[in-house]
Every structure is written in C-alpha cells, then in structure tokens.
Amino acid sequence: MKSLWILLFCLPVFAKTEFPDSLLIGNVKVFIHPSAKSILESEQKRLGSSKKFVEGMKEKMRFYFPVMEPLLQSAGIPTEFKYLSVQESGLNPIAVSSSQAVGYWQFKAGTATDVGMKVNAYVDERKHIIEATKGAANYFTRNNRVLNNWVGTLLSYRIGLGTAKKTPYVMDWVGKSDIQVDSSTDWYVLRFLAYQKFWADEFKKDDSLGIQPVNQAKLICYDNSCGKNLYEIADELNVSYDDLKKYNPWILNDYVPSDKNYIIYHPSTVTFF
C-alpha cells in the first residue's frame, strides 16, 4: 500500500491526453486540424507541469470568476472568454507587459479610456476587476459587430481590428459558426484554446471528485467610497488598511475621487453589510 501511495504521489500533474477534434467557443464550433494538436498538447503540458501553479491559479479563478461571469454574460460575450484574462495576466491586477499594457485584461492606456475606463493620476481602472472586465466586454462587442465570429474577435484583441480585417482566414471566418484552426493559425488563438480546455477540465475534475475549497474567500463590493480615503473606509468596514490597499491597486493614492461611484472590493468569507 505504501509503495502505491508513493507511485501516485510521483505521477505528473498533467496526464497527456489527445486534444479533442473540436471545441465550442460561444456559438462557434472550432475544428482542430491534426497539425495543431501537438501545439495544443504541448501548451497543456506546460500549464500542468506544476501542481502548485495549477492550484494557485484555480484559487484565483474561484475568487474572480463569479464577478466576471455575470458581466460577460450580460454583454453577450461567450463565457469561455473569462479564460482569456488568465492567459493575458494570470489574474494579476498589477501585471505590466513590455508594451505597457496593464492589469487583468492587459489594456494600454489609450484603448482603456476608449472602452470606458478611467486612467489618470488618481485611478487606473485597468487594475479594477469589474471596470476592466466591462471594458473588455465593450471591446469584444464592438469588434464582433464587424467580424461576426467570436474566434476572429478573440484574435482581434491581440492584433487589433484593423489588422484582423486584413488577415485572410479571419475574414473567411466572418459569419461562420464552423471554422477550422491548424498549425498556421495565430499562436494567440491556439494558446487560448489550450487554456480554455485545460482549466475547464481542471474544474470538471474537481467537481467529479467532490473537491470543494475550504473557506473560499469571495469578492465583496462596497460602493459608498466617493470622496473618502482608505483609512476612513478601513475603519468603517473594520478591515485593515493594508488589505484595502492590496486588493484595490487601481487607487493610485489613498483618496477615492468623487467624480463617480467607484466600487471598493475586498476578499472576505462574510459580507460587510
């Protein structure tokens, strides 16, 4: 029995399985050409190479997805797109790319303001999970009106709408509910397909084994912050200033401006009100 437990412990986190022949992204059925399968399987193997990484990312997803999912759903965005934020930033609000894209959904400042976020000397809503997700939904909606295909819209998130409209296979996808990807398809799309399948399978595996997180924190929103500083809010909510600062990096100073109704958030297993 002891040797069996040792064997199980030593098994790799990711057991190699053949990538399926198709996936559904929104209303688009994506057929996987054999030439792309080795790329997708390699990406999945990389994702599953560390159990610590996998469990840490799932904890983040359990925390943020309940907030993101209704926002995407209400905007008519495929729920699978939530995994794009994992691909973009690892759900790190302070992530910064080499091109100065920032936050959960990795927006550059100009694009962020164009889709409704505030980026100024006081706040940077690219680091705000709710506002950044609304901005991403606006971007997807706008581009999908032109491309009329969610996979093409996904790629436009990386290369921009103008370049997407000049990409032959993207324009061939317009209006289609069945498309095919192969090894020549942009790496961004292939990586997304691998991410979506890998993480969805991880959660299905937990469900099938009856694995439930213990004392899972939830994102608690507080919307009476206008004109207050974080010390006042911390006292009012009976939470630590350090936690408010940590979980609200979008507030660039300690003061919440009064030009709109900003939402403060904080992880907790109980509500504040």
C-alpha positions in Angstrom: 0.0 0.0 0.0 2.8 2.4 0.9 4.5 1.8 -2.5 1.2 2.5 -4.2 0.9 5.9 -2.5 4.5 6.7 -3.4 3.7 5.9 -7.0 0.6 8.1 -7.0 2.5 11.0 -5.5 5.1 10.8 -8.2 2.7 10.8 -11.1 2.9 14.0 -13.1 0.2 16.6 -12.5 -0.7 16.6 -16.2 -1.6 13.2 -17.7 -1.2 13.5 -21.5 -4.4 13.1 -23.4 -5.1 13.7 -27.0 -6.7 17.1 -27.7 -10.3 16.8 -28.9 -11.2 17.2 -32.6 -13.4 20.3 -31.8 -14.3 22.8 -29.2 -17.2 25.2 -28.8 -16.4 28.9 -28.2 -19.7 30.7 -27.8 -21.7 29.7 -30.9 -18.6 28.8 -32.9 -17.6 25.2 -33.3 -13.8 25.2 -33.7 -12.5 22.1 -35.5 -8.9 21.2 -34.7 -6.7 20.2 -37.6 -4.2 17.4 -36.7 -1.3 19.8 -37.4 -2.4 21.9 -34.4 -2.9 19.2 -31.9 0.8 18.8 -30.9 1.0 22.6 -30.3 -2.1 22.5 -28.1 -1.0 19.4 -26.2 2.4 20.9 -25.5 0.7 24.1 -24.2 -1.5 22.0 -21.9 1.6 20.0 -20.7 3.3 23.3 -19.8 0.3 24.5 -17.9 0.0 21.3 -15.9 3.7 20.9 -15.1 3.4 22.4 -11.6 0.7 21.3 -9.1 1.4 24.4 -7.0 0.8 26.7 -10.0 -2.4 24.9 -11.0 -3.9 25.1 -7.5 -2.9 28.7 -7.1 -4.5 29.7 -10.4 -7.7 27.8 -9.6 -8.0 29.7 -6.3 -7.7 33.0 -8.2 -10.3 31.9 -10.7 -12.7 30.8 -8.0 -12.3 34.3 -6.5 -12.6 36.4 -9.6 -14.8 34.4 -12.0 -18.1 34.8 -10.0 -17.7 38.6 -10.6 -16.5 38.4 -14.2 -19.0 35.8 -15.5 -22.2 37.9 -15.0 -20.5 40.9 -16.6 -19.6 38.9 -19.7 -22.9 37.1 -19.8 -24.9 40.4 -19.6 -22.9 41.7 -22.5 -23.5 38.6 -24.6 -19.8 37.6 -24.5 -19.0 33.8 -24.6 -18.3 32.7 -21.0 -15.2 30.9 -22.3 -13.6 34.4 -22.7 -13.0 34.5 -18.9 -10.0 32.3 -19.6 -8.5 35.0 -21.8 -7.9 37.1 -18.7 -6.0 34.1 -17.2 -3.9 33.9 -20.4 -3.3 37.7 -20.5 -2.3 38.4 -16.9 -2.6 35.3 -14.7 -5.3 37.4 -13.0 -2.6 39.7 -11.6 -4.0 43.3 -11.4 -0.6 44.9 -11.4 0.8 42.9 -14.4 2.5 45.1 -16.9 3.6 43.9 -20.4 6.7 45.0 -22.3 4.3 47.2 -24.4 3.0 48.9 -21.2 -0.4 47.0 -21.3 -1.6 46.9 -17.7 -4.0 44.9 -15.5 -6.3 41.9 -15.6 -7.1 42.3 -19.2 -3.8 44.0 -20.3 -5.1 47.2 -21.8 -2.9 50.1 -23.0 -3.9 53.4 -21.6 -5.4 54.8 -24.8 -7.5 51.7 -25.5 -8.7 51.5 -21.9 -10.1 55.0 -22.0 -11.6 54.3 -25.4 -13.7 51.5 -23.9 -14.8 53.4 -20.9 -12.2 53.0 -18.2 -10.6 55.9 -16.2 -6.8 56.1 -16.3 -5.4 59.2 -14.7 -3.3 60.4 -11.8 -5.8 59.2 -9.2 -7.1 55.9 -10.5 -6.2 53.2 -13.1 -9.3 51.1 -13.7 -7.3 48.6 -15.8 -6.4 47.2 -12.3 -10.1 47.1 -11.2 -11.6 43.7 -11.9 -15.1 45.0 -12.5 -14.3 48.0 -14.7 -11.6 46.2 -16.6 -14.0 43.3 -17.4 -16.6 45.8 -18.5 -14.0 47.4 -20.8 -13.0 44.1 -22.2 -16.7 43.3 -22.9 -17.1 46.6 -24.7 -14.0 45.9 -26.8 -15.3 42.4 -27.7 -18.8 43.6 -28.5 -17.5 46.4 -30.7 -15.2 44.2 -32.7 -17.6 41.3 -33.0 -20.2 43.6 -34.7 -17.6 43.8 -37.5 -16.1 40.4 -37.5 -19.3 38.4 -36.5 -17.2 35.5 -35.3 -16.0 35.1 -31.7 -12.7 33.4 -32.6 -11.9 36.2 -35.0 -12.9 38.7 -32.3 -10.6 36.9 -29.9 -7.6 37.3 -32.2 -8.5 41.0 -32.8 -7.9 41.5 -29.0 -4.2 40.9 -29.7 -3.7 42.3 -33.2 -6.4 45.0 -33.3 -9.5 45.2 -35.5 -7.6 46.9 -38.4 -5.1 44.1 -38.7 -7.7 41.4 -38.2 -9.7 42.8 -41.2 -6.5 42.3 -43.3 -6.0 38.7 -42.1 -7.4 36.3 -44.8 -8.5 33.5 -42.5 -10.1 35.9 -40.0 -12.2 37.4 -42.8 -13.0 33.9 -44.1 -14.5 33.2 -40.6 -16.9 36.1 -40.7 -20.4 35.0 -40.0 -19.5 31.3 -39.8 -20.4 29.0 -36.9 -18.0 26.3 -38.0 -14.3 27.1 -38.5 -11.0 25.2 -38.5 -7.7 26.0 -36.9 -4.3 24.5 -37.8 -0.6 25.0 -37.1 -0.6 28.2 -39.2 -3.3 29.8 -37.1 -2.0 32.6 -34.9 -0.4 31.4 -31.7 -2.7 33.5 -29.6 -5.8 31.6 -30.7 -4.1 28.3 -30.2 -2.9 29.2 -26.8 -6.4 30.3 -25.8 -7.9 27.0 -26.9 -5.4 25.2 -24.8 -6.0 27.4 -21.8 -9.8 27.1 -22.1 -9.7 23.3 -22.4 -7.1 22.8 -19.6 -8.7 25.0 -17.0 -12.3 23.9 -17.8 -11.1 20.3 -17.4 -9.4 21.1 -14.1 -12.7 22.4 -12.6 -14.7 19.4 -14.0 -12.2 17.1 -12.4 -12.7 18.8 -9.0 -16.4 18.6 -9.4 -16.3 14.9 -10.3 -14.1 14.1 -7.3 -16.3 16.2 -5.0 -13.4 18.6 -4.2 -14.7 21.8 -2.6 -12.4 24.7 -1.5 -12.4 25.3 2.2 -13.3 28.8 3.4 -13.1 30.2 -0.1 -13.0 33.9 0.0 -15.5 35.9 -2.0 -15.1 39.3 -3.6 -17.2 41.7 -1.5 -18.1 45.0 -3.1 -18.6 48.3 -1.3 -20.0 51.3 -3.2 -20.0 54.1 -0.7 -16.4 55.2 -1.2 -16.7 58.6 -3.0 -14.6 61.3 -1.6 -13.2 59.1 1.2 -9.7 58.0 2.0 -8.7 54.4 2.6 -8.2 54.9 6.3 -11.8 56.0 6.7 -13.1 53.1 4.7 -10.9 50.6 6.6 -12.3 51.9 9.9 -15.9 51.9 8.5 -15.6 48.3 7.3 -13.5 47.1 10.2 -10.8 45.7 7.8 -7.1 46.5 7.5 -5.8 49.4 5.5 -3.1 47.2 4.1 -5.7 44.7 2.7 -7.7 47.5 1.2 -4.6 48.9 -0.5 -3.5 45.4 -1.6 -6.8 44.5 -3.2 -7.5 47.9 -4.7 -4.4 48.7 -6.6 -6.5 50.8 -9.0 -6.5 53.5 -6.3 -3.2 55.2 -7.1 -3.3 57.4 -3.9 -5.1 56.8 -0.7 -8.0 59.0 -1.8 -11.1 57.9 -3.8 -12.2 60.7 -6.2 -15.8 61.9 -6.1 -16.4 62.2 -9.8 -18.2 58.8 -10.0 -19.4 56.0 -7.8 -16.3 53.9 -7.5 -16.5 50.3 -6.1 -14.1 49.2 -3.5 -13.6 45.5 -3.1 -12.1 43.2 -0.6 -11.8 39.4 -0.2 -13.9 38.0 2.7 -15.8 35.0 3.8 -18.5 37.3 5.2 -20.3 40.4 3.8 -19.8 43.9 5.2 -23.4 44.8 5.2 
